[in-house]
Amino acid sequence: MPQPSSPSRWQRLRRHVFGKASLIALLPILVALAGSAALNISYTRSLATTRALVTHSLRVNTAINTVLSAMQDVETGQRGYLITGDETYLAPYRAGVAALEPETARLERLVRDNPGQGARIARARALGRRKLAEVDATIAAMRGHGFAAARALVESDAGKRTMDSFRTTISQMRETERSLMESRVAAMHRTEQRLFWVILLGIALALSARLAAFLLQLRIRRRQRASRQED
């Protein structure tokens, strides 16, 4: 009974060459696809970092506004009490005093990675304490000596100058954080756009690799059929 002939050396050589040619033809697409995947990972990490920074800026802005609001409550309570002499008007003052120190400490923690903002919050803390001392003095004068004594302290303008300096410092912090927020949001949008194009590129390369593999397989099969016919 005749035995099936084994593939000739020439046939084995052609198959080897076709296999190598297929790999070489696909290699650039596979390298580009790997590069696209690496870029995708890099941009995804960068986007996560930038979003975290944007969230941080939002928290800092909220804390800045809370500190300013607490100090304004102190001033509102002082004003209401001096005008009316009714201690129930000191409720905002008490709420502001209770909130000011912990909220200032929270803001200080949030900006500890920014030396400029750290210096500003230290100044705001010192001004806040000075303002509280002035407010406490006017309240004590009102309680102990009446409106005239409290009015004399207010008219010295020391408290007003302190509050103006406090507001200026807080405004500087707010402006600095606004600038940081704008740059971080812009960076986030740029990264999102780049990631979008990298994803599209990855999809295109994946489809190209699939199509190239299909065409190469088709070509190899045709050559194999032609080779068998020649043999």
C-alpha positions in Angstrom: 0.0 0.0 0.0 1.5 3.4 -1.0 2.6 5.6 1.8 1.7 9.3 1.7 4.7 11.3 0.6 6.3 13.5 3.3 6.6 17.2 2.6 9.6 18.0 0.6 12.4 20.2 1.9 11.2 22.9 -0.6 7.7 22.8 0.8 8.9 23.1 4.4 11.1 26.0 3.5 8.3 27.8 1.8 6.0 27.3 4.8 8.8 28.6 7.1 9.3 31.7 4.9 5.6 32.3 4.7 5.3 32.1 8.5 8.1 34.5 9.0 6.8 36.9 6.4 3.4 36.9 8.1 5.0 37.8 11.5 7.2 40.5 9.9 4.2 42.0 8.1 2.2 42.1 11.3 5.0 43.3 13.6 4.7 47.1 12.9 1.0 47.0 13.6 1.5 44.9 16.8 4.2 47.3 18.0 2.0 50.3 17.3 -0.9 48.6 19.1 1.4 47.9 22.2 2.5 51.6 22.1 -1.1 52.7 22.0 -2.0 50.5 25.0 1.0 52.0 26.9 -0.2 55.5 26.0 -3.7 54.7 27.1 -2.5 53.5 30.5 -0.3 56.6 30.9 -3.0 59.1 30.0 -5.5 57.3 32.2 -3.2 57.6 35.2 -2.5 61.2 34.3 -6.2 62.0 34.0 -6.9 60.4 37.5 -4.1 62.5 39.0 -5.4 65.7 37.4 -9.0 65.0 38.5 -7.7 64.5 42.0 -6.0 67.9 41.9 -9.2 69.6 40.6 -11.1 68.0 43.4 -8.5 69.2 45.9 -8.8 72.8 44.5 -12.6 72.6 45.0 -12.1 71.5 48.6 -9.6 74.3 49.2 -12.1 76.9 47.8 -14.8 75.5 50.0 -12.6 75.8 53.0 -11.6 79.3 52.2 -15.2 80.4 51.9 -16.0 78.7 55.2 -13.2 80.5 57.0 -14.4 83.8 55.6 -18.0 83.1 56.5 -17.0 82.2 60.1 -15.2 85.6 60.5 -18.1 87.4 58.9 -20.5 85.7 61.4 -18.3 87.0 64.2 -18.5 90.6 62.9 -22.2 90.3 62.3 -22.8 89.2 65.9 -20.7 92.0 67.2 -22.5 94.6 65.2 -25.9 93.3 66.1 -25.1 93.3 69.8 -23.6 96.8 69.8 -26.6 98.2 68.0 -29.3 96.5 70.1 -27.6 95.7 73.4 -29.5 92.4 73.1 -27.2 89.3 73.7 -29.4 87.1 71.5 -27.7 88.9 68.6 -24.4 87.4 69.7 -25.6 84.0 68.3 -23.7 84.5 65.0 -20.6 85.6 66.9 -20.6 82.4 69.0 -21.1 80.2 66.0 -18.3 82.0 64.1 -15.9 81.7 67.1 -16.7 78.0 67.4 -16.1 77.4 63.7 -13.1 79.7 63.0 -10.3 77.8 64.6 -11.2 74.3 63.3 -12.0 75.5 59.8 -8.7 77.5 59.7 -6.9 74.3 60.8 -8.6 72.3 58.1 -7.7 74.9 55.4 -4.1 74.9 56.7 -3.9 71.1 56.2 -5.4 71.3 52.7 -2.7 73.9 51.5 0.3 72.4 53.3 1.8 71.3 50.0 1.7 74.9 48.7 4.2 77.2 50.5 2.6 80.4 49.2 -0.9 79.4 50.4 0.6 78.1 53.6 2.1 81.6 54.3 -1.2 83.3 53.6 -3.2 81.0 55.9 -0.7 81.6 58.6 -1.2 85.4 58.1 -5.0 84.9 58.0 -4.9 82.9 61.3 -2.9 85.7 63.0 -5.3 88.4 61.7 -8.3 86.3 62.7 -7.0 86.0 66.3 -6.4 89.8 66.4 -9.9 90.5 65.1 -11.4 88.1 67.7 -9.5 89.9 70.5 -10.9 93.3 69.2 -14.4 91.9 69.0 -14.1 90.4 72.5 -12.9 93.8 73.8 -15.8 95.7 72.4 -18.3 93.1 73.8 -16.7 93.3 77.2 -16.8 97.1 77.0 -20.4 97.1 76.1 -21.3 94.7 79.0 -19.2 96.5 81.6 -19.3 100.2 80.6 -22.1 100.6 78.0 -22.4 101.7 74.4 -20.1 104.7 74.7 -17.1 102.7 75.8 -17.7 100.1 73.1 -18.2 102.8 70.4 -14.9 104.4 71.3 -13.1 101.1 70.6 -14.9 100.6 67.3 -14.1 104.2 66.2 -10.4 103.6 66.6 -10.7 101.6 63.3 -8.3 99.0 64.5 -10.9 96.3 64.1 -11.8 97.5 60.6 -8.2 97.6 59.5 -7.7 94.1 60.8 -10.8 92.8 59.0 -9.8 94.5 55.8 -6.4 92.8 55.9 -8.1 89.5 56.7 -10.4 89.8 53.7 -7.4 90.8 51.5 -5.5 87.8 52.5 -8.4 85.5 52.0 -9.0 87.1 48.5 -5.4 86.4 47.6 -5.8 82.8 48.6 -9.0 82.5 46.6 -7.4 84.1 43.5 -4.4 81.8 43.8 -6.6 78.7 44.0 -8.8 80.0 41.1 -5.7 80.2 39.0 -4.6 76.7 40.0 -8.1 75.4 39.3 -8.1 76.9 35.8 -4.8 75.4 34.9 -5.8 72.0 36.3 -9.1 72.0 34.5 -7.3 72.9 31.3 -4.8 70.1 31.8 -7.6 67.7 32.5 -9.4 68.6 29.3 -6.2 68.2 27.3 -5.6 64.8 28.8 -9.2 63.8 28.1 -8.8 64.8 24.5 -5.5 62.9 24.1 -7.0 59.9 25.8 -9.9 60.0 23.4 -7.6 60.0 20.3 -5.4 57.3 21.8 -8.5 55.1 22.3 -9.6 55.7 18.7 -6.0 54.9 17.5 -6.1 51.7 19.5 -9.4 50.7 18.0 -8.1 51.5 14.5 -4.9 49.6 15.1 -6.8 46.6 16.5 -9.0 46.5 13.5 -6.0 46.9 11.2 -4.2 44.0 12.9 -7.3 41.8 12.6 -7.7 42.7 8.9 -4.0 42.2 8.2 -4.0 38.8 9.8 -7.1 37.8 7.8 -5.5 38.9 4.5 -2.2 37.2 5.3 -3.9 34.0 6.2 -5.9 34.2 2.9 -2.7 34.8 1.0 -0.8 32.0 2.7 -3.7 29.6 2.0 -3.7 30.6 -1.7 0.0 30.0 -1.9 -0.3 26.7 -0.2 -3.0 25.6 -2.6 -0.8 26.8 -5.5 2.2 25.0 -4.1 0.2 21.7 -3.8 -1.0 22.1 -7.3 2.6 22.6 -8.5 3.7 19.5 -6.6 
